Amino acid sequence: FQRKFLGDLLRNPQWVESLRKHASSDLAAILALVTDDGVLQVLQKILEPLQAEETEGQRIGALLNAFREQADLRNLIADASLKLDQALPAKDLESALKRLKEESLKQKALELKRKIQQAEAKGDTQTSEALLLELTELRRQRAQG
């Protein structure tokens, strides 16, 4: 979903502009949801404030150049920049951010479950119980939305 979110973001310049206006702590919270290193790098670059007289087109060109060695990311950026007419409505940004958060929490839950199984297999009840508490808190967060 992270790559889909990035593609949607790149296809919707209003989303980028809206996110740039968020407080840096809000942006940090959004970026913390991203586990794909490549997507994270692109998001960090695209969300940086534009320089004086820099355009979105120039920023995307710079991204294409910066990620020329990473074909999958370069292709994602290029594809998104060519499909600007398929942009989602700006109102869908909040839905996309909510989905990004939900997907991130799901991934964390799966990772915690895997770690719990490993701890139990080793007979490490202390670690297992600590991870179970963390999983319970994560489930509470997901339930609150």
C-alpha distance (Angstrom), angle and dihedral (degrees) to the residues before:
residue distance angle dihedral
F1 . . .
Q2 3.81 . .
R3 3.81 92.0 .
K4 3.81 90.6 46.8
F5 3.80 89.3 50.7
L6 3.81 90.2 50.7
G7 3.79 91.3 49.2
D8 3.81 91.4 49.0
L9 3.79 90.2 47.7
L10 3.79 92.9 51.0
R11 3.81 91.2 47.4
N12 3.78 91.3 52.3
P13 3.81 112.7 57.7
Q14 3.83 90.0 -178.3
W15 3.80 89.0 63.8
V16 3.80 91.5 52.3
E17 3.79 91.1 48.4
S18 3.80 91.1 47.5
L19 3.81 93.2 49.3
R20 3.80 92.1 48.0
K21 3.80 87.9 58.8
H22 3.83 92.1 57.2
A23 3.78 118.8 101.1
S24 3.79 114.2 -92.5
S25 3.82 90.0 -112.3
D26 3.82 89.6 57.1
L27 3.80 90.6 50.1
A28 3.80 90.6 48.4
A29 3.81 89.4 52.5
I30 3.81 90.5 50.9
L31 3.80 93.2 47.0
A32 3.81 89.9 48.6
L33 3.82 87.9 64.8
V34 3.81 91.6 62.0
T35 3.79 116.7 89.2
D36 3.82 99.0 169.2
D37 3.83 103.6 96.0
G38 3.79 94.5 -152.0
V39 3.79 93.9 49.2
L40 3.79 89.2 46.6
Q41 3.81 91.7 53.1
V42 3.81 91.9 50.1
L43 3.82 92.4 46.4
Q44 3.79 92.0 50.1
K45 3.81 90.8 51.5
I46 3.80 96.8 43.8
L47 3.80 93.3 47.5
E48 3.80 94.7 52.1
P49 3.80 110.2 108.1
L50 3.80 113.2 -93.6
Q51 3.78 115.1 -105.3
A52 3.80 119.1 -117.8
E53 3.81 108.3 -65.9
E54 3.83 92.5 0.0
T55 3.81 114.2 137.4
E56 3.79 130.5 -151.1
G57 3.80 87.8 -111.8
Q58 3.79 91.0 56.0
R59 3.81 90.6 47.7
I60 3.81 91.3 52.0
G61 3.81 90.0 47.6
A62 3.79 89.1 52.6
L63 3.81 89.8 49.3
L64 3.80 91.3 51.5
N65 3.80 89.1 51.8
A66 3.81 93.9 44.7
F67 3.81 92.5 51.8
R68 3.81 98.7 39.0
E69 3.81 90.4 119.7
Q70 3.82 92.2 54.1
A71 3.79 102.6 66.9
D72 3.80 96.7 -174.5
L73 3.82 93.3 54.4
R74 3.80 93.3 40.6
N75 3.81 89.7 52.2
L76 3.80 91.6 47.6
I77 3.81 91.0 51.6
A78 3.80 93.1 45.3
D79 3.80 93.1 46.3
A80 3.80 92.1 49.3
S81 3.80 92.8 47.8
L82 3.80 90.7 52.9
K83 3.81 93.2 50.8
L84 3.79 100.6 53.1
D85 3.80 88.4 130.6
Q86 3.82 88.9 64.9
A87 3.79 92.9 59.9
L88 3.76 118.2 142.7
P89 3.79 119.4 -120.2
A90 3.80 113.9 -82.9
K91 3.81 90.0 -119.9
D92 3.81 89.0 66.6
L93 3.82 91.3 68.0
E94 3.80 92.4 87.0
S95 3.81 90.5 49.7
A96 3.80 90.7 49.3
L97 3.81 91.8 49.4
K98 3.80 90.6 48.7
R99 3.81 90.2 50.2
L100 3.82 90.9 48.0
K101 3.80 89.5 53.6
E102 3.82 92.2 47.1
E103 3.80 92.3 49.4
S104 3.81 90.3 48.9
L105 3.80 91.8 51.4
K106 3.82 90.7 48.2
Q107 3.80 90.7 52.9
K108 3.80 91.3 48.8
A109 3.81 90.4 49.6
L110 3.80 91.5 51.7
E111 3.80 90.6 49.2
L112 3.81 91.6 49.2
K113 3.82 91.3 49.6
R114 3.80 89.6 51.7
K115 3.81 91.2 50.0
I116 3.82 91.3 47.6
Q117 3.81 90.3 53.4
Q118 3.80 90.6 49.5
A119 3.81 92.1 48.9
E120 3.80 91.7 48.2
A121 3.79 91.3 48.2
K122 3.82 88.6 54.6
G123 3.80 91.5 46.2
D124 3.81 91.0 -117.6
T125 3.81 99.3 148.0
Q126 3.81 94.6 169.0
T127 3.81 92.9 58.3
S128 3.79 91.2 40.1
E129 3.81 92.0 54.2
A130 3.82 92.7 46.5
L131 3.80 90.8 50.5
L132 3.79 90.8 46.6
L133 3.81 89.8 54.8
E134 3.79 89.4 50.2
L135 3.81 90.3 49.6
T136 3.80 90.6 49.8
E137 3.82 90.3 52.6
L138 3.78 90.5 48.2
R139 3.80 90.9 51.7
R140 3.81 89.2 50.5
Q141 3.81 89.9 52.9
R142 3.80 91.0 49.9
A143 3.80 91.5 49.7
Q144 3.81 90.9 52.5
G145 3.79 90.3 52.0
